Amino acid sequence: MVQVICQADDAGNPPYGDHDLWVLRRVASRSKPLIKIALIRLLYERGYHREQIVRLFNIIDWMLQLPKALEPEFVQAVYAIQEEKHMPYVNTIERLGIEKGRQEGSQEAEQRALESKRNAARKLIALTEMNDQLIAEIEELPVEEVEKLRAETRH
C-alpha cells in the first residue's frame, strides 16, 4: 500500500514553498557524502576484486559528485575504510588522477611559456632592428617561428 505523504491543495499547488525546497536540497546534498561512503564501504565488504572495485568506484564517483568543499571529508573517509580493510585500491585511482592533473598542468604551463616567448619576440620585432636569428636566440625559439611572427606583423 502506498501512502501519500504530500498532497496538493485544491488549486494543484504543492504543499511546500521555496524555503521547503531549499531545505530539501540542503538535506539531500548533506546526505550525498554519507551515501557515497556507504557504497564504497559495501564494495570492500562484499569482497569484490580490485578491478571490480576500481570500476564501481568510478561509476559511484561519477553518479554522486560532491561539492569541492566536501571532497576532503570524503577522501578521509575512504582512507579510513582502506586502512580498516587493508585494501588500498582507491589510492591507485587517486594516483592516476593526480598524475593526469600534473600532466595537464605541465602542458598548460608549457603553452603559457611558449606564448610568452612569442609575445616577447613580437615586441622585439616591432621595437628593434634585430634580425630573426638574434631574436630566436634571445627568446629560445626556432628561427622559423620568429620568421613566421615577423610575417604576421607585416600584414
N, C-alpha and C positions, 0 to 999 in steps of 0.2 A: 504494500500500500504506500502510495506517495503522499507525503504530507506537504501542503502548501505553506511555505514559510513567509513569503511576501506576496501580498495581493494588491493589485492596482485599485485605485479608487474608481468611482462611477464614471469619471471623465477619462479613464485609461491612464492616468498619471501614476508612475511608480511610487511606492510608499517611502521613498528616500530622496534626499536632496543632494546638492553638490558637496556639502560637508560630509555627508554619509559616504559618498563615492570616494572622497579624499581619504577618509578613514579606512575604507576597504582596500584602497590601493596601498596605503601605508602598511596595513596588516599583511597583505599579500607580498609586498616587497621585503618585509622583515622575515617572513616565513620561508622565502625562497632559499636563503642560505642553509636553513635547517633541513629543508627537503633535499637539497643538493648534497649536503654532508651525509644525511641518512642513506641516500642512494649509493654514494661512494663507499660507505661502511658496508652496505649489503654486498657490493662487488667483492670485497675482501672476505667477508664471512661466508659467502656461498661457494668459495673455493674455485673461482674461475681461474683459468690460466692467464699468464702475463699478457699475452696478445689480446685475449678477450677483455681483460680489464682496461687495457690501453684504448681499445676501440670503443668500448662502452663509456669510458671516461670522456672521450672526445665527443660522443653524442650527448651525454649529460651536460657537458660544459657548453655545448652549442645551444641546447634547448633551454637551459637555465642560466642565462648570462646574468652575472651580478653587476651591480654598480661598482665602479672603481673603488669607492670607499669601503666596500665590504670584501673585496678580494683578499687583502692581507689576513683577515679573520678566517676566511675560507681556507687559504693556504696553510695557516697554522693548524687548523682542524685536520686537514689531510695529512700533514706531517705527523700529527699525534696518532692518527689511525695507522699510518705506516709503521711508526715505531712500535705501537701496540701489537700489530700483526707481523712485524718483522718482514715487511714486503714493500720495499721502496720502488714500486713500479711507476708511480706518477712522477717521481723525480726525473725519469727519463724524458717524459713529455715536457716537463718544465725546462730541462736542459736543452732539448730541441728548440723550444720556443725562445729561450734566451739566445741561443746560437743564431737563430733566424733573425732575431731583433738586432743582434750585433752586426750581422752581415748587411742587413738593410741600412742600419745606421752608418756603417762604414761606406757603403755605396753612396749614400746621400752626402756624406762628408766629402768624398772624392769629387762628386758632381759640383758641390759648392766651391771647392778649392779650384777646380778647373774653370768654372765660370768666373771666379775672382781673378784668375790669371788672364783670362780672355779680356775682362774689363780693363785690367791694368794695361794690357797690350794695346787695346783700343785707345786708351788715353795717351800712351806713348806715341802711337801712330799720329794722333790728332795734334799733339802739342810739341812734338820734336821732329827733327830731321833724321832720326836714327834709321838705319837700314833694318830690313827684316831679320837678318842673321843676328844682329846685336839684340834686338827685342826678343827674339826666340831664346837666346842665351839667358838674358836677364829674367824672363818670365818662365823659363824652363818649359817652353812649348816647342813643338816641331815647327820648323821654318814654314812648312806648307800651311800650317794653321795660321801663322802670322800673315802669310800672303793672302789667305782667304779673308782674314779680318780686314786687311788693307783694301782688298777689292770691295768688300761690303761698304766701307766708309766712303768710297768714291762714288757710289750710286746714290 
